Amino acid sequence: MDVFHMDLKFLVVLFTCIGESGEVTVSSYPKPPFPKREIIKFKQPFMDRPAVMYGIKMIDSAYNKNTRADVKLLWVRPEAFSILMKSAYDSHLYGLGVSWMACL
């Protein structure tokens, strides 16, 4: 019974540790740098294609324009993924930060 319990505990630790997270920030003033494609490489490749979740962390925009940003996941592979960051419509973005997390 103790061996089974230890094996089960090892599997729980193994499956909860398969993931990576990070941040991407792009900024430039006075000329907006968008649209901007970024390729993020994982520290170690996953065994299969991971799920990637992301969200806007920071936004720097012109004070006299509407603030609209668009972030899209372009592709995901076991070793990397790519996102497209851009302003939407007539918005003037000078900076955009994205937090991400990838896991199996």
N, CA, C and O atoms as CSV, one atom per row, in Angstrom:
chain,resi,resn,atom,element,x,y,z
A,1,MET,N,N,0.821,-1.198,0.000
A,1,MET,CA,C,0.000,0.000,0.000
A,1,MET,C,C,0.864,1.260,0.000
A,1,MET,O,O,0.510,2.248,-0.644
A,2,ASP,N,N,1.997,1.239,0.717
A,2,ASP,CA,C,2.867,2.412,0.757
A,2,ASP,C,C,3.485,2.701,-0.603
A,2,ASP,O,O,3.649,3.863,-0.974
A,3,VAL,N,N,3.834,1.648,-1.357
A,3,VAL,CA,C,4.431,1.843,-2.677
A,3,VAL,C,C,3.426,2.512,-3.612
A,3,VAL,O,O,3.781,3.434,-4.347
A,4,PHE,N,N,2.187,2.058,-3.588
A,4,PHE,CA,C,1.153,2.661,-4.422
A,4,PHE,C,C,0.962,4.133,-4.059
A,4,PHE,O,O,0.845,4.983,-4.941
A,5,HIS,N,N,0.932,4.427,-2.780
A,5,HIS,CA,C,0.743,5.810,-2.329
A,5,HIS,C,C,1.885,6.697,-2.811
A,5,HIS,O,O,1.649,7.828,-3.235
A,6,MET,N,N,3.110,6.205,-2.752
A,6,MET,CA,C,4.260,6.994,-3.204
A,6,MET,C,C,4.229,7.191,-4.715
A,6,MET,O,O,4.541,8.278,-5.201
A,7,ASP,N,N,3.856,6.151,-5.465
A,7,ASP,CA,C,3.765,6.280,-6.920
A,7,ASP,C,C,2.693,7.294,-7.307
A,7,ASP,O,O,2.901,8.101,-8.213
A,8,LEU,N,N,1.579,7.258,-6.644
A,8,LEU,CA,C,0.499,8.195,-6.926
A,8,LEU,C,C,0.935,9.628,-6.608
A,8,LEU,O,O,0.636,10.553,-7.363
A,9,LYS,N,N,1.633,9.804,-5.505
A,9,LYS,CA,C,2.131,11.132,-5.135
A,9,LYS,C,C,3.123,11.636,-6.180
A,9,LYS,O,O,3.096,12.815,-6.536
A,10,PHE,N,N,3.994,10.763,-6.674
A,10,PHE,CA,C,4.961,11.134,-7.716
A,10,PHE,C,C,4.235,11.580,-8.982
A,10,PHE,O,O,4.626,12.572,-9.598
A,11,LEU,N,N,3.183,10.861,-9.378
A,11,LEU,CA,C,2.426,11.229,-10.577
A,11,LEU,C,C,1.744,12.586,-10.407
A,11,LEU,O,O,1.713,13.379,-11.347
A,12,VAL,N,N,1.207,12.859,-9.243
A,12,VAL,CA,C,0.564,14.147,-8.998
A,12,VAL,C,C,1.585,15.264,-9.129
A,12,VAL,O,O,1.305,16.282,-9.761
A,13,VAL,N,N,2.760,15.094,-8.546
A,13,VAL,CA,C,3.819,16.100,-8.650
A,13,VAL,C,C,4.265,16.246,-10.094
A,13,VAL,O,O,4.463,17.367,-10.562
A,14,LEU,N,N,4.429,15.148,-10.808
A,14,LEU,CA,C,4.865,15.172,-12.200
A,14,LEU,C,C,3.881,15.950,-13.070
A,14,LEU,O,O,4.296,16.784,-13.875
A,15,PHE,N,N,2.591,15.690,-12.918
A,15,PHE,CA,C,1.600,16.327,-13.779
A,15,PHE,C,C,1.302,17.771,-13.389
A,15,PHE,O,O,0.838,18.543,-14.228
A,16,THR,N,N,1.553,18.151,-12.157
A,16,THR,CA,C,1.302,19.531,-11.776
A,16,THR,C,C,2.470,20.445,-12.119
A,16,THR,O,O,2.319,21.666,-12.079
A,17,CYS,N,N,3.616,19.893,-12.449
A,17,CYS,CA,C,4.806,20.710,-12.721
A,17,CYS,C,C,5.066,20.925,-14.206
A,17,CYS,O,O,6.068,21.548,-14.556
A,18,ILE,N,N,4.215,20.440,-15.083
A,18,ILE,CA,C,4.447,20.579,-16.512
A,18,ILE,C,C,3.801,21.878,-16.984
A,18,ILE,O,O,2.626,21.903,-17.347
A,19,GLY,N,N,4.578,22.947,-16.974
A,19,GLY,CA,C,4.063,24.239,-17.401
A,19,GLY,C,C,5.152,25.292,-17.384
A,19,GLY,O,O,6.226,25.096,-16.814
A,20,GLU,N,N,4.856,26.407,-18.018
A,20,GLU,CA,C,5.790,27.527,-18.065
A,20,GLU,C,C,4.985,28.806,-18.235
A,20,GLU,O,O,3.905,28.794,-18.824
A,21,SER,N,N,5.508,29.897,-17.725
A,21,SER,CA,C,4.821,31.178,-17.870
A,21,SER,C,C,5.838,32.282,-18.111
A,21,SER,O,O,7.035,32.106,-17.882
A,22,GLY,N,N,5.343,33.417,-18.576
A,22,GLY,CA,C,6.238,34.534,-18.839
A,22,GLY,C,C,5.471,35.768,-19.275
A,22,GLY,O,O,4.242,35.818,-19.225
A,23,GLU,N,N,6.234,36.758,-19.704
A,23,GLU,CA,C,5.662,38.028,-20.151
A,23,GLU,C,C,6.381,38.511,-21.398
A,23,GLU,O,O,7.565,38.237,-21.596
A,24,VAL,N,N,5.650,39.230,-22.230
A,24,VAL,CA,C,6.211,39.872,-23.417
A,24,VAL,C,C,5.749,41.323,-23.386
A,24,VAL,O,O,4.557,41.597,-23.248
A,25,THR,N,N,6.686,42.246,-23.513
A,25,THR,CA,C,6.343,43.667,-23.553
A,25,THR,C,C,7.010,44.308,-24.759
A,25,THR,O,O,8.207,44.134,-24.985
A,26,VAL,N,N,6.228,45.045,-25.525
A,26,VAL,CA,C,6.736,45.769,-26.690
A,26,VAL,C,C,6.348,47.228,-26.502
A,26,VAL,O,O,5.188,47.537,-26.229
A,27,SER,N,N,7.319,48.125,-26.649
A,27,SER,CA,C,6.996,49.548,-26.522
A,27,SER,C,C,7.958,50.389,-27.348
A,27,SER,O,O,9.109,50.013,-27.574
A,28,SER,N,N,7.460,51.531,-27.790
A,28,SER,CA,C,8.259,52.479,-28.555
A,28,SER,C,C,7.520,53.814,-28.590
A,28,SER,O,O,6.306,53.861,-28.791
A,29,TYR,N,N,8.261,54.883,-28.394
A,29,TYR,CA,C,7.673,56.221,-28.463
A,29,TYR,C,C,8.673,57.134,-29.154
A,29,TYR,O,O,9.854,57.060,-28.815
A,30,PRO,N,N,8.306,57.960,-30.064
A,30,PRO,CA,C,6.955,58.406,-30.409
A,30,PRO,C,C,6.304,57.603,-31.531
A,30,PRO,O,O,5.123,57.802,-31.814
A,31,LYS,N,N,7.042,56.701,-32.177
A,31,LYS,CA,C,6.460,55.937,-33.282
A,31,LYS,C,C,5.919,54.603,-32.761
A,31,LYS,O,O,6.682,53.806,-32.217
A,32,PRO,N,N,4.607,54.343,-32.919
A,32,PRO,CA,C,4.035,53.075,-32.454
A,32,PRO,C,C,4.673,51.873,-33.161
A,32,PRO,O,O,4.866,51.907,-34.376
A,33,PRO,N,N,5.003,50.810,-32.413
A,33,PRO,CA,C,5.663,49.641,-32.996
A,33,PRO,C,C,4.709,48.570,-33.521
A,33,PRO,O,O,5.146,47.472,-33.864
A,34,PHE,N,N,3.430,48.870,-33.587
A,34,PHE,CA,C,2.450,47.830,-33.902
A,34,PHE,C,C,1.982,47.917,-35.340
A,34,PHE,O,O,1.944,49.015,-35.895
A,35,PRO,N,N,1.623,46.806,-35.965
A,35,PRO,CA,C,1.508,45.451,-35.430
A,35,PRO,C,C,2.883,44.813,-35.215
A,35,PRO,O,O,3.853,45.137,-35.900
A,36,LYS,N,N,2.938,43.901,-34.248
A,36,LYS,CA,C,4.188,43.240,-33.887
A,36,LYS,C,C,3.933,41.762,-33.643
A,36,LYS,O,O,3.079,41.392,-32.838
A,37,ARG,N,N,4.686,40.916,-34.351
A,37,ARG,CA,C,4.622,39.467,-34.127
A,37,ARG,C,C,5.775,39.069,-33.229
A,37,ARG,O,O,6.907,39.516,-33.419
A,38,GLU,N,N,5.485,38.229,-32.250
A,38,GLU,CA,C,6.505,37.742,-31.328
A,38,GLU,C,C,6.478,36.221,-31.314
A,38,GLU,O,O,5.410,35.610,-31.279
A,39,ILE,N,N,7.655,35.618,-31.341
A,39,ILE,CA,C,7.789,34.172,-31.175
A,39,ILE,C,C,8.402,33.938,-29.806
A,39,ILE,O,O,9.488,34.439,-29.513
A,40,ILE,N,N,7.711,33.181,-28.973
A,40,ILE,CA,C,8.179,32.880,-27.625
A,40,ILE,C,C,8.620,31.426,-27.603
A,40,ILE,O,O,7.823,30.526,-27.864
A,41,LYS,N,N,9.890,31.198,-27.290
A,41,LYS,CA,C,10.433,29.838,-27.210
A,41,LYS,C,C,10.416,29.377,-25.761
A,41,LYS,O,O,10.797,30.123,-24.859
A,42,PHE,N,N,9.969,28.140,-25.542
A,42,PHE,CA,C,9.944,27.573,-24.202
A,42,PHE,C,C,11.355,27.196,-23.769
A,42,PHE,O,O,12.211,26.894,-24.601
A,43,LYS,N,N,11.587,27.216,-22.463
A,43,LYS,CA,C,12.907,26.837,-21.939
A,43,LYS,C,C,13.235,25.396,-22.301
A,43,LYS,O,O,14.363,25.078,-22.676
A,44,GLN,N,N,12.233,24.530,-22.185
A,44,GLN,CA,C,12.351,23.135,-22.622
A,44,GLN,C,C,11.096,22.785,-23.405
A,44,GLN,O,O,9.994,23.147,-22.993
A,45,PRO,N,N,11.243,22.086,-24.530
A,45,PRO,CA,C,10.061,21.721,-25.321
A,45,PRO,C,C,9.112,20.813,-24.536
A,45,PRO,O,O,9.544,19.992,-23.726
A,46,PHE,N,N,7.831,20.974,-24.786
A,46,PHE,CA,C,6.828,20.087,-24.210
A,46,PHE,C,C,6.806,18.781,-24.998
A,46,PHE,O,O,7.298,18.719,-26.125
A,47,MET,N,N,6.232,17.739,-24.400
A,47,MET,CA,C,6.120,16.454,-25.090
A,47,MET,C,C,5.043,16.495,-26.168
A,47,MET,O,O,5.092,15.725,-27.127
A,48,ASP,N,N,4.083,17.381,-26.015
A,48,ASP,CA,C,2.986,17.539,-26.965
A,48,ASP,C,C,2.675,19.040,-27.050
A,48,ASP,O,O,3.256,19.841,-26.317
A,49,ARG,N,N,1.778,19.406,-27.928
A,49,ARG,CA,C,1.406,20.815,-28.065
A,49,ARG,C,C,0.671,21.284,-26.804
A,49,ARG,O,O,-0.371,20.725,-26.463
A,50,PRO,N,N,1.193,22.300,-26.106
A,50,PRO,CA,C,0.549,22.744,-24.869
A,50,PRO,C,C,-0.625,23.687,-25.129
A,50,PRO,O,O,-0.760,24.250,-26.216
A,51,ALA,N,N,-1.455,23.844,-24.127
A,51,ALA,CA,C,-2.488,24.880,-24.150
A,51,ALA,C,C,-1.823,26.177,-23.705
A,51,ALA,O,O,-1.042,26.181,-22.754
A,52,VAL,N,N,-2.130,27.277,-24.390
A,52,VAL,CA,C,-1.545,28.574,-24.053
A,52,VAL,C,C,-2.671,29.541,-23.704
A,52,VAL,O,O,-3.610,29.733,-24.477
A,53,MET,N,N,-2.557,30.142,-22.529
A,53,MET,CA,C,-3.506,31.166,-22.092
A,53,MET,C,C,-2.748,32.480,-21.987
A,53,MET,O,O,-1.582,32.493,-21.593
A,54,TYR,N,N,-3.394,33.581,-22.334
A,54,TYR,CA,C,-2.699,34.863,-22.303
A,54,TYR,C,C,-3.689,35.986,-22.000
A,54,TYR,O,O,-4.899,35.835,-22.165
A,55,GLY,N,N,-3.146,37.102,-21.558
A,55,GLY,CA,C,-3.975,38.268,-21.263
A,55,GLY,C,C,-3.137,39.530,-21.300
A,55,GLY,O,O,-1.925,39.490,-21.089
A,56,ILE,N,N,-3.786,40.643,-21.567
A,56,ILE,CA,C,-3.089,41.929,-21.610
A,56,ILE,C,C,-2.751,42.356,-20.186
A,56,ILE,O,O,-3.615,42.403,-19.311
A,57,LYS,N,N,-1.481,42.662,-19.976
A,57,LYS,CA,C,-1.009,43.078,-18.657
A,57,LYS,C,C,-0.809,44.592,-18.572
A,57,LYS,O,O,-1.065,45.198,-17.532
A,58,MET,N,N,-0.354,45.194,-19.661
A,58,MET,CA,C,-0.033,46.615,-19.662
A,58,MET,C,C,-0.403,47.205,-21.007
A,58,MET,O,O,-0.267,46.558,-22.046
A,59,ILE,N,N,-0.876,48.453,-20.973
A,59,ILE,CA,C,-1.189,49.139,-22.221
A,59,ILE,C,C,-0.807,50.614,-22.075
A,59,ILE,O,O,-1.123,51.251,-21.071
A,60,ASP,N,N,-0.128,51.141,-23.083
A,60,ASP,CA,C,0.274,52.548,-23.113
A,60,ASP,C,C,-0.287,53.126,-24.404
A,60,ASP,O,O,0.078,52.698,-25.499
A,61,SER,N,N,-1.175,54.100,-24.266
A,61,SER,CA,C,-1.845,54.639,-25.449
A,61,SER,C,C,-1.883,56.163,-25.400
A,61,SER,O,O,-1.608,56.774,-24.367
A,62,ALA,N,N,-2.230,56.761,-26.536
A,62,ALA,CA,C,-2.375,58.215,-26.620
A,62,ALA,C,C,-3.581,58.643,-25.783
A,62,ALA,O,O,-4.621,57.985,-25.805
A,63,TYR,N,N,-3.441,59.737,-25.053
A,63,TYR,CA,C,-4.512,60.183,-24.153
A,63,TYR,C,C,-5.733,60.715,-24.902
A,63,TYR,O,O,-6.836,60.725,-24.356
A,64,ASN,N,N,-5.547,61.157,-26.144
A,64,ASN,CA,C,-6.655,61.780,-26.872
A,64,ASN,C,C,-7.299,60.847,-27.905
A,64,ASN,O,O,-8.058,61.300,-28.762
A,65,LYS,N,N,-7.006,59.575,-27.827
A,65,LYS,CA,C,-7.595,58.576,-28.737
A,65,LYS,C,C,-8.229,57.454,-27.927
A,65,LYS,O,O,-7.908,57.265,-26.753
A,66,ASN,N,N,-9.125,56.718,-28.558
A,66,ASN,CA,C,-9.692,55.537,-27.917
A,66,ASN,C,C,-8.598,54.492,-27.715
A,66,ASN,O,O,-7.672,54.383,-28.519
A,67,THR,N,N,-8.716,53.732,-26.639
A,67,THR,CA,C,-7.733,52.694,-26.330
A,67,THR,C,C,-8.308,51.340,-26.714
A,67,THR,O,O,-9.219,50.828,-26.064
A,68,ARG,N,N,-7.763,50.772,-27.780
A,68,ARG,CA,C,-8.205,49.458,-28.244
A,68,ARG,C,C,-6.982,48.664,-28.661
A,68,ARG,O,O,-6.136,49.149,-29.413
A,69,ALA,N,N,-6.898,47.449,-28.168
A,69,ALA,CA,C,-5.768,46.580,-28.499
A,69,ALA,C,C,-6.295,45.213,-28.902
A,69,ALA,O,O,-7.382,44.804,-28.493
A,70,ASP,N,N,-5.515,44.521,-29.701
A,70,ASP,CA,C,-5.884,43.192,-30.180
A,70,ASP,C,C,-4.668,42.288,-30.044
A,70,ASP,O,O,-3.592,42.605,-30.552
A,71,VAL,N,N,-4.838,41.161,-29.358
A,71,VAL,CA,C,-3.776,40.169,-29.204
A,71,VAL,C,C,-4.333,38.840,-29.683
A,71,VAL,O,O,-5.387,38.401,-29.223
A,72,LYS,N,N,-3.627,38.198,-30.607
A,72,LYS,CA,C,-4.081,36.916,-31.157
A,72,LYS,C,C,-2.973,35.884,-31.081
A,72,LYS,O,O,-1.802,36.185,-31.309
A,73,LEU,N,N,-3.364,34.667,-30.757
A,73,LEU,CA,C,-2.447,33.535,-30.779
A,73,LEU,C,C,-2.413,33.017,-32.212
A,73,LEU,O,O,-3.446,32.613,-32.747
A,74,LEU,N,N,-1.241,33.024,-32.837
A,74,LEU,CA,C,-1.132,32.621,-34.242
A,74,LEU,C,C,-0.911,31.123,-34.407
A,74,LEU,O,O,-1.581,30.484,-35.218
A,75,TRP,N,N,0.023,30.557,-33.644
A,75,TRP,CA,C,0.281,29.119,-33.703
A,75,TRP,C,C,0.963,28.661,-32.418
A,75,TRP,O,O,1.584,29.448,-31.704
A,76,VAL,N,N,0.826,27.351,-32.144
A,76,VAL,CA,C,1.444,26.738,-30.963
A,76,VAL,C,C,2.108,25.444,-31.392
A,76,VAL,O,O,1.508,24.628,-32.091
A,77,ARG,N,N,3.347,25.265,-30.971
A,77,ARG,CA,C,4.113,24.032,-31.198
A,77,ARG,C,C,4.719,23.607,-29.864
A,77,ARG,O,O,4.754,24.408,-28.930
A,78,PRO,N,N,5.195,22.376,-29.750
A,78,PRO,CA,C,5.794,21.940,-28.480
A,78,PRO,C,C,6.998,22.773,-28.043
A,78,PRO,O,O,7.299,22.836,-26.851
A,79,GLU,N,N,7.686,23.409,-28.980
A,79,GLU,CA,C,8.895,24.167,-28.629
A,79,GLU,C,C,8.679,25.681,-28.554
A,79,GLU,O,O,9.534,26.390,-28.022
A,80,ALA,N,N,7.557,26.194,-29.072
A,80,ALA,CA,C,7.349,27.647,-29.107
A,80,ALA,C,C,5.908,27.975,-29.497
A,80,ALA,O,O,5.134,27.102,-29.890
A,81,PHE,N,N,5.569,29.273,-29.375
A,81,PHE,CA,C,4.293,29.764,-29.894
A,81,PHE,C,C,4.486,31.191,-30.381
A,81,PHE,O,O,5.486,31.837,-30.067
A,82,SER,N,N,3.515,31.679,-31.155
A,82,SER,CA,C,3.610,33.021,-31.714
A,82,SER,C,C,2.325,33.794,-31.439
A,82,SER,O,O,1.223,33.253,-31.523
A,83,ILE,N,N,2.496,35.081,-31.107
A,83,ILE,CA,C,1.345,35.960,-30.914
A,83,ILE,C,C,1.501,37.193,-31.794
A,83,ILE,O,O,2.608,37.596,-32.152
A,84,LEU,N,N,0.361,37.776,-32.127
A,84,LEU,CA,C,0.318,39.023,-32.882
A,84,LEU,C,C,-0.314,40.076,-31.980
A,84,LEU,O,O,-1.435,39.908,-31.500
A,85,MET,N,N,0.419,41.162,-31.755
A,85,MET,CA,C,-0.085,42.275,-30.948
A,85,MET,C,C,-0.276,43.467,-31.871
A,85,MET,O,O,0.627,43.829,-32.625
A,86,LYS,N,N,-1.463,44.080,-31.807
A,86,LYS,CA,C,-1.704,45.234,-32.676
A,86,LYS,C,C,-2.735,46.165,-32.059
A,86,LYS,O,O,-3.484,45.792,-31.157
A,87,SER,N,N,-2.747,47.383,-32.572
A,87,SER,CA,C,-3.787,48.326,-32.172
A,87,SER,C,C,-4.997,48.082,-33.066
A,87,SER,O,O,-4.873,47.549,-34.169
A,88,ALA,N,N,-6.150,48.472,-32.584
A,88,ALA,CA,C,-7.373,48.261,-33.345
A,88,ALA,C,C,-7.940,49.603,-33.796
A,88,ALA,O,O,-7.985,50.563,-33.027
A,89,TYR,N,N,-8.366,49.651,-35.041
A,89,TYR,CA,C,-8.991,50.829,-35.641
A,89,TYR,C,C,-8.069,52.040,-35.559
A,89,TYR,O,O,-6.931,51.962,-36.023
A,90,ASP,N,N,-8.521,53.163,-34.983
A,90,ASP,CA,C,-7.722,54.391,-34.976
A,90,ASP,C,C,-6.921,54.588,-33.681
A,90,ASP,O,O,-6.412,55.683,-33.441
A,91,SER,N,N,-6.802,53.567,-32.861
A,91,SER,CA,C,-6.055,53.687,-31.607
A,91,SER,C,C,-4.569,53.868,-31.875
A,91,SER,O,O,-4.034,53.336,-32.847
A,92,HIS,N,N,-3.913,54.619,-31.009
A,92,HIS,CA,C,-2.465,54.805,-31.081
A,92,HIS,C,C,-1.852,54.171,-29.843
A,92,HIS,O,O,-1.893,54.751,-28.758
A,93,LEU,N,N,-1.282,52.982,-30.004
A,93,LEU,CA,C,-0.635,52.294,-28.889
A,93,LEU,C,C,0.869,52.501,-28.974
A,93,LEU,O,O,1.467,52.382,-30.043
A,94,TYR,N,N,1.468,52.811,-27.834
A,94,TYR,CA,C,2.919,52.951,-27.760
A,94,TYR,C,C,3.549,51.794,-26.995
A,94,TYR,O,O,4.758,51.579,-27.081
A,95,GLY,N,N,2.746,51.056,-26.256
A,95,GLY,CA,C,3.256,49.913,-25.512
A,95,GLY,C,C,2.151,48.926,-25.217
A,95,GLY,O,O,0.998,49.306,-25.015
A,96,LEU,N,N,2.510,47.656,-25.194
A,96,LEU,CA,C,1.549,46.596,-24.895
A,96,LEU,C,C,2.301,45.456,-24.232
A,96,LEU,O,O,3.319,44.993,-24.746
A,97,GLY,N,N,1.800,45.006,-23.091
A,97,GLY,CA,C,2.404,43.891,-22.375
A,97,GLY,C,C,1.426,42.741,-22.276
A,97,GLY,O,O,0.236,42.950,-22.041
A,98,VAL,N,N,1.924,41.526,-22.455
A,98,VAL,CA,C,1.094,40.327,-22.417
A,98,VAL,C,C,1.715,39.326,-21.447
A,98,VAL,O,O,2.908,39.036,-21.527
A,99,SER,N,N,0.904,38.799,-20.532
A,99,SER,CA,C,1.316,37.695,-19.667
A,99,SER,C,C,0.773,36.413,-20.275
A,99,SER,O,O,-0.331,36.401,-20.820
A,100,TRP,N,N,1.547,35.322,-20.184
A,100,TRP,CA,C,1.112,34.062,-20.776
A,100,TRP,C,C,1.464,32.886,-19.870
A,100,TRP,O,O,2.349,32.973,-19.018
A,101,MET,N,N,0.744,31.784,-20.080
A,101,MET,CA,C,1.014,30.541,-19.373
A,101,MET,C,C,0.747,29.388,-20.330
A,101,MET,O,O,-0.284,29.358,-21.002
A,102,ALA,N,N,1.670,28.448,-20.390
A,102,ALA,CA,C,1.519,27.267,-21.241
A,102,ALA,C,C,1.593,26.024,-20.364
A,102,ALA,O,O,2.452,25.931,-19.487
A,103,CYS,N,N,0.693,25.068,-20.598
A,103,CYS,CA,C,0.721,23.827,-19.826
A,103,CYS,C,C,0.080,22.697,-20.619
A,103,CYS,O,O,-0.699,22.918,-21.547
A,104,LEU,N,N,0.431,21.489,-20.224
A,104,LEU,CA,C,-0.163,20.294,-20.835
A,104,LEU,C,C,-1.373,19.880,-20.047
A,104,LEU,O,O,-2.025,18.894,-20.390
